[in-house]
Amino acid sequence: MTGETLEPTRGKLERTLSQGIQALYRSQLGHPTSQALCNLLDNKLIIVVENGLTQPEKLLAQNGQQDLALQVRTQLESVLELPLKELIQKVLGVGVTDLLRDATLETGRTGTIAILDSTPQFRDSNYNKSKTQPKPVES
């Protein structure tokens, strides 16, 4: 190697963000999520968190207090906004213009679309594959 630093792949960036988001939920909310899925599409980042609702939110929703549960979720999202933007900027190397968020009480999923200042730089995951290798034959 000539000392050059390779950019991470899209998959590596998405995995790093997923792990960071799960760590953010644990550290800020004391709540372990079951999964955080991240998909990078040009200058947009789509985040789906499975089991994203905290126990108090679930308890409120299960006892007929859906409006209050959604208010709690809105306040939690507002508290998490800055750390989430900072995490995205640190991992992707680009700023966040806007965060669009929603949650579903019935499934416990939360979703976020981050609109980025620009498309992050990453290398193609096929970077190391030989261009002369034959393609697999489909049967």
Disulfide bonds with the S-S distance in Angstrom:
none
